[in-house]
Amino acid sequence: MMRIKILLTLILFTTFFYTGCKNQLLSDLIIYENKADSIINLMTIDEKIGQLSLFTSDWSTTGPTMRKDYIDLIKQGKAGNIFNAYTVDYVKDLQKIAMEETRMHIPMLFGYDVIHGHRTIFPIPLAQASSWDTAAIEKAERIAAIEATAEGLNWTFAPMVDLARDPRWGRVMEGSGEDTWLGGLIAAARVRGFQGSDLSDKSSMLACVKHFAAYGAPQGGRDYNTVDMSERSLYEWYLPVYKSAINAGVASVMTSFNEIAGIPSTSNKWLLTDLLHNEWKFKGFVVTDYSSINELINHGVAVDLSEAASLSINAGVDMDMQGSAFVSHLDDLVKSGKVSEETLNSAVKRILVAKYELGLFDDPYKYCDKKREKEEIMRPEYLDFAREFAGKSCVLLKNEKGTLPVREDIKTLAVIGPLADSKADMLGFWSAAGQWEKCVTLLEGINNKVNGTVKILSAKGCNVNDDNTSGINQAVSVARRADFVILALGESKEMSGESASRTDIDLPGVQIELARAVIRTGKPVAVVLFNGRPLAIQELDEIAPAILDAWFGGTQAGNGIADVLFGDVNPSGKLTMTFPRNVGQIPIFYNTKNTGRPINPEKPYEKFKSNYLDSPNTPLYPFGYGLSYTSFKYSVISLNKTGFQKDDHITASVDITNTGDRDGEEIAQLYVYDLVGDVTRPLKELKGFKKVLIEKGKTVSVTFTLSPSDLSYYHTDMSFSFDPGDFELFIGPNSSEGSSVSFSIL
Ligand code: NOJ
């Protein structure tokens, strides 16, 4: 009885607390809206337009710098917000102009692409996702926010949550991969990390979910290209990830460069107003991507910048990034009635509310604290965590005959390859204020690890991406003198990220020749791969005894990778994006449909089936795949029952035994298949995962709970519900392996 009472009190308290917090947020919002209204009443049209404008400083731009005169613009009240400016001194100087030299004294937002760390750089987001560790991801963003706010910033253009199924697209490095459900969890974790529990805290910054919407599906994987997809695919696969960030309270949304079904996002009223504000109840503000209002002219939906400005603000854009469209044309548009003053005021209000939420009206210089700037940057504990995260993000793709970890008895180790000692590449693209000089390379990490106990030889062998083979012989002779070779291959950092699409995603340059020659020496060889996307490395997979995918691990990359290579960290990462065998298989992703003529796995080249003449349908490495230095055995799945009512819980359990000789973490994954639907359903959909540490020789029982509503999908009429009928449930180590059981919803 007593226990029940305690439980009830707890529930009541939690409900009260939660409702209390929610009500508090709502009442704050009302207060801020009222305050914003009273300011708006005092503002001229020009001053209002200034608040809707965001201009770059002359630091780190990702497009044409259209206005060199941003300081004058601030003075004139025409630049209400600045991006690409950080450090306390710089931000303070600019903020001072807004506060002291403009009539309205409205503080500015300072935005920046803080994507995977600010000064301490963590692994690229796709690598972070491979850890399937949302707590670690949230922590990395928290540290990024602490560092960024200590240097004057109050707004990050992250998280990028664009679902992507085409590794030719360079920006896959910035997202979480190909799965909607996992992507949604990670999106929410990132928002929580950046924004903290209270936006007015000095270490919190506004997050900005991007790029709304479906920027990750450009035709042919070519950046900025057209996106065209069914309404169902958009709703089912692409939109939920943004929605998850909205539900987590993200303060702003960035439009995407692309069109969807003929309508560019930046002028898409359905997307920005009907869906985002009306249906999803998003309360924050919408900023464009870099000059994407101007690009409406190229898209061919506006004759000139004035029409582009009118289309975008009327669609729901609140802030113009770098386009000058609003500062140049909104005044006339409002005066001529093409844009109503009400529309203008709503946009201004959303931006002022964000400034209130940050507490900028109370203290415009709250992010300009020299002491914080000195103390909060690259603290030893952040570097320790960066090292841990670099190790956690590694995915062991192949490990024949236990090639890795490196044996303890080796006397001479060769570290070969164009990425073996390349500081500049370790950060990966979008490295904010990260300093490449401070990065630990693989060679340095290995040297730190062996600390003089092993003789280390090294050779570059070749460059990342040219046809010069003159260094290969020397690399081979270095390999011959060693007991073990580590071969550092892959892409350079500029080969992924924005504007970095590739049609050939094999190893660039002559690296495969280097690999062939070194492996031919017969020495034990482990390849460490550096890459911002899945690569089509079929030949490498055939010839290399071991491959560890290290992505771009950030400031501490080399130390983190060395921890894995030498077995101090047992690799536990699993891919969140499929690795194709060849470019012709793209787009390739795990949650495909059966089709009317499914491939016969026994006869993969049979005619008149959905297959290729020259390649299997299966990928090189599937979604969810990754090895460990130990091995795990899954038991059969046990279900609490096989027939479920709509309000029942479906409970599925397996025992996982660590059958190897060292402790290890396993990411057990649960997938479902709805056999017959109102519309076709994918063969597998991820619906759960558990990351568990299992000691050697021990067995851990893992239990997943689903409810029938977790099996909902968009029906013919676009209603979202689940159906009675038969399902299959799979639990296993990746999307291709594991056992299954059947159940029904009655
Ligand atoms: C263009 C990119 O698409 C976007 O992600 C980024 O935030 C802006 N440039 C600002 O740098």
Residues whose N, C-alpha, C, O or C-beta is under 5 A from the ligand:
A	BS01	NOJ	T62 D113 F157 D289 Y290
